[in-house]
Every structure is written in structure tokens, then in C-alpha cells.
Amino acid sequence: MIRVGIAGLGRMGVSHFAIANSHPSAKVVSICEPAAFVRKALERHAHVKCFKHYEDMVEKESLDAIFITTPTRYHYPMTRLAIENGLHVFVEKPFCLNPQEGQELVKLATEKGIVNQVGYHSRFLGTFREAKRLIGSRKSGDVYHVLGEVYGPVVLREAKKTWRTEPTKGGGCLYDYAAHIINLMQFLNGPIKYVSGSVLQNIYSKEVDDAVFSSIQFENGATGQIRANWSEDTYRKFTAQVTVFGKFGKIRVDAQELHVFFKQSLEKDSYCSGWNTRWLTDLSPGVGFYLRGEEYSLQVDYFLRAIKNGTRNNTNSFAAAHDTDKVISLIKADADGRTG
């Protein structure tokens, strides 16, 4: 059994706890959580060992892997300590607020040979994976433009400070929401080389952005646009959508549906000319257990299987997440330059 520790028991920590503890190859044996009432409840009802201090859990417990689900500012020191102690690490997104720290962790993880993964869960959805297959096989021809959008109702009024609204802890919509769509666009169409015309807009928050708009250029020459807004109350929950414009077709994809337009039919792939629709239920791989959503179960299963099988080339590796962090940094610098 893979002995797992969880650092931080917020919403994502609870999610990873439940999924990892239901996995046939893993068992959650310890938790690090600063809130005393949470530790007391867990020790009584979940029968796991609880620690107030992260260093105590890492250095005193016999762990194989750790899930780091804390505010982003703690990702670097916690991940570094885990790697130095030989633990496989799953860390929530975004990877690091500082790209230089992320680069250091990529190098260290490679040197230590540990399984490393960052929680960009959309990469495990069948709709996005099929879109990637179609783009990679050039079914829609050369891609010339990609539009990435992500919306949700996170900050809908002026409120007291939380870790999400402090630049040094969460980083705002750019780090918390735009990171998702940037990572997804890179997954679908490759590395992003340039950004321009970036705007970080305040709506309700005073110290961080609530909306992000930026124009981008991919290394393969395609252009793109990023639109992110976590103060969008016309959406019930987090919603990400990517539209890909190709020479011979168009792809519009989100977490539930894949809409594809081809100028010519692709009989081998069962796509006809004109519009085609595929549903998530038709494209998702099977999962042995289902908690919260198949993408969340699949990403944890992927991480644990990589540990068990000795796989090091992870699709959601630190290196891939670091590429996203670099684009975030470019957008921030571009926006600051326009307003400075």
C-alpha cells in the first residue's frame, strides 16, 4: 500500500483525502492541518494521525507520497521539503507564484527521480483529450487561432480578505482561474511564446485581479486569446471552454461536450462533414471508483499508478506546470507594464 499524507484540509484537501483513501493501492495515514478542531475530529472519526506542523509530519511519519493542498505561497517550501525526504508529490495548481522557485523544484524532482504531478484536472476529461487527439493528428488542418475562456462565481461582492484575495498567498484570478485555461491551451496546442495587450481587471477585489484578458502567440505560430473572470455570476460553477480554429475545421470543447466542424468527412474517425457532437459520457475512460467527478478520480488514480509502476514521465508534471507559471509571469509583467 502507498502510504499517503495530506497537507492542508480545505476543499481540495478533503477531496484528495476521500479519493486517495478509496484507492485500492493507497491509504491516507496522516494529515497536516493548523485548525485544532479539524485535527481533533479527524483523529476521532477518520483514525488518521494528525500534525499541526508540516515538518513534523514529513520527517516523523513513514510516508511514500504527499498531497499538498495549501494556499499557493506554501507550495515551494513544502514541495522542496517533501522531495528532499524522497516523497512523491502531488501539489495543487498553480504550481508556484515565483517561476524561479518552480524551475528549482523541476530540477530537484528530476534529480531525485520522484513522481511529480500538479492538479490541472481538465487534462483528464475525455472531451479535452479527444480534442487534443484531433489537433495532434491534424484532422482540422493547421491551427491558426485558439480562444480559451474560463468563468465562475468566486468573488461576487466586496468582502473581507481571504488567502485568495492576497497577492502573496493566492494571486487572484490570474493564478487561480486563468492558470487553468492557460495550462489547457498548452496541452491542446503546445508552448506559448509571447503575450501582449494583457489586462488584469479589478471588479470587486482591491489587491488582486478579478478578470484577465490577454493575447498570445504559440511557438507553432498560431495566435490566441485568454479570457478569465471569477466574478461572473451568470455561471453556476467553474466553466472552461476552448475554441480551436483550423484550416479545415473548428473545434469547440468544454468539460461536457465536444463540437467539431469538418469541411470534409473523416469516415475512419466517424466524423462527418459539417458539425459533429460528442459527449463526455462517450469519451471518458472507465474509472474504478467515482468521487466528486471522474477527472478528479482519474488524476489521483494516474498519480498513484505512476508511483506503483515507477512511471516518471507524467502528463501533468512539474515541468508542464512550470511552463504555465512562466506564461502567468509574462501576462503579469505585460499588464504591469501597461499600467505602470
C-alpha positions, -999 to 999 in steps of 0.1 A, spaced: 0 0 0 12 35 -8 12 55 24 -2 90 18 -1 122 37 -22 153 31 -10 188 38 -40 212 42 -76 201 46 -95 227 28 -119 218 -1 -93 202 -23 -76 185 7 -108 168 17 -114 158 -20 -80 142 -23 -83 126 11 -115 109 1 -103 98 -34 -68 86 -23 -83 67 7 -107 49 -16 -80 38 -40 -71 1 -38 -34 8 -38 -33 37 -12 -41 46 24 -41 81 39 -22 77 72 -15 113 83 -28 148 79 -12 182 85 -38 209 94 -34 240 115 -70 241 127 -72 222 161 -109 213 158 -103 197 124 -74 176 137 -94 165 167 -124 154 145 -102 135 121 -83 117 149 -116 106 164 -136 97 133 -111 91 105 -85 73 126 -55 91 110 -25 107 127 -27 145 127 0 171 128 -1 208 134 33 214 118 41 202 83 78 195 91 68 171 118 46 150 95 72 148 67 101 140 89 85 117 116 59 98 95 68 69 72 52 82 40 55 73 4 37 103 -11 21 136 -2 -7 158 -15 0 195 -9 -33 214 -10 -24 246 8 -25 282 -4 0 287 -33 26 306 -13 34 275 7 38 252 -23 75 258 -28 88 252 7 65 223 13 73 206 -20 110 211 -16 110 195 19 89 166 6 113 160 -23 144 162 -1 128 135 20 122 113 -10 84 116 -12 64 115 -44 45 148 -46 11 158 -59 7 196 -55 -24 217 -63 -23 243 -90 -9 268 -97 25 253 -91 44 283 -77 39 321 -75 76 325 -85 87 308 -117 123 307 -104 112 286 -75 93 263 -98 123 258 -120 143 248 -89 117 222 -80 116 208 -115 153 202 -114 152 188 -79 124 164 -87 142 151 -118 174 146 -98 156 127 -71 136 106 -96 103 112 -77 68 111 -93 56 147 -96 22 160 -106 2 192 -104 -36 193 -102 -47 205 -136 -77 182 -136 -91 192 -170 -64 173 -188 -81 141 -177 -115 149 -192 -124 128 -222 -137 158 -242 -104 177 -240 -83 145 -246 -103 138 -278 -98 174 -289 -60 170 -283 -60 138 -304 -78 156 -333 -55 186 -332 -24 164 -329 -35 143 -359 -41 175 -379 -77 164 -386 -87 201 -386 -57 212 -405 -31 237 -393 -43 256 -362 -42 293 -367 -61 306 -336 -71 294 -301 -96 311 -278 -96 300 -242 -123 311 -217 -129 303 -181 -156 318 -159 -171 313 -125 -188 329 -95 -160 330 -69 -158 367 -60 -193 384 -64 -190 412 -38 -165 432 -19 -156 411 11 -130 406 38 -96 393 30 -90 356 24 -59 339 11 -74 340 -24 -75 378 -24 -40 384 -11 -13 387 -38 14 369 -18 -9 340 -9 -32 332 -38 -25 356 -66 -60 364 -77 -79 353 -108 -47 351 -129 -32 324 -107 -64 307 -96 -86 308 -127 -66 318 -158 -39 292 -148 -65 265 -157 -72 278 -192 -35 286 -200 -25 251 -190 -53 236 -211 -44 257 -241 -8 245 -238 -20 209 -235 -40 212 -267 -17 233 -289 18 234 -274 40 260 -258 31 297 -256 59 321 -267 46 356 -264 18 376 -247 6 411 -255 -22 435 -246 -27 419 -212 -52 435 -188 -57 425 -151 -90 440 -141 -104 447 -107 -142 442 -102 -147 436 -65 -113 429 -52 -88 457 -43 -55 439 -41 -58 412 -68 -74 409 -102 -109 395 -108 -106 393 -146 -78 386 -170 -76 393 -208 -45 387 -229 -35 380 -265 -9 352 -270 12 336 -297 21 299 -296 55 286 -307 39 269 -337 28 304 -350 -9 302 -340 -23 332 -322 -48 331 -293 -68 350 -267 -73 343 -230 -104 354 -212 -108 346 -175 -133 360 -149 -140 347 -115 -167 374 -108 -191 361 -135 -224 353 -118 -241 342 -150 -222 309 -144 -233 284 -117 -198 269 -113 -163 269 -128 -166 266 -166 -137 263 -191 -141 263 -229 -116 262 -257 -123 271 -293 -97 260 -319 -97 274 -354 -81 252 -380 -76 254 -418 -100 225 -424 -123 227 -394 -132 241 -360 -133 226 -325 -153 239 -296 -148 219 -264 -157 221 -227 -160 197 -198 -193 182 -211 -193 185 -249 -171 184 -279 -184 201 -310 -164 196 -342 -169 211 -376 -151 195 -406 -151 207 -442 -148 170 -452 -159 138 -436 -135 116 -417 -150 82 -420 -122 64 -401 -130 86 -371 -168 85 -375 -169 123 -381 -190 135 -410 -186 168 -428 -203 197 -410 -210 198 -373 -204 167 -351 -211 164 -313 -196 140 -289 -205 139 -252 -183 134 -222 -200 101 -214 -190 87 -248 -153 98 -244 -144 92 -208 -122 62 -199 -135 39 -172 -126 46 -136 -127 20 -108 -142 45 -84 -160 78 -86 -158 106 -61 -167 142 -69 -160 139 -107 -143 114 -129 -115 139 -137 -106 142 -101 -107 104 -95 -87 99 -127 -59 123 -119 -54 108 -84 -55 73 -99 -29 84 -125 -6 97 -98 -9 66 -76 -4 43 -106 27 62 -116 41 55 -82 32 19 -83 45 13 -118 76 35 -115 65 59 -142 83 93 -142 70 109 -175 38 124 -160 14 142 -183 8 168 -155 44 170 -144 61 199 -125 78 208 -158 44 212 -176 30 233 -148 62 254 -147 55 262 -184 21 275 -173 37 295 -145 61 312 -170 31 324 -191 14 337 -160 45 357 -152 46 370 -187 10 382 -185 16 398 -152 47 417 -164 29 427 -196 -1 440 -177 20 458 -151 40 475 -179 8 488 -194 -5 503 -161 28 513 -146 
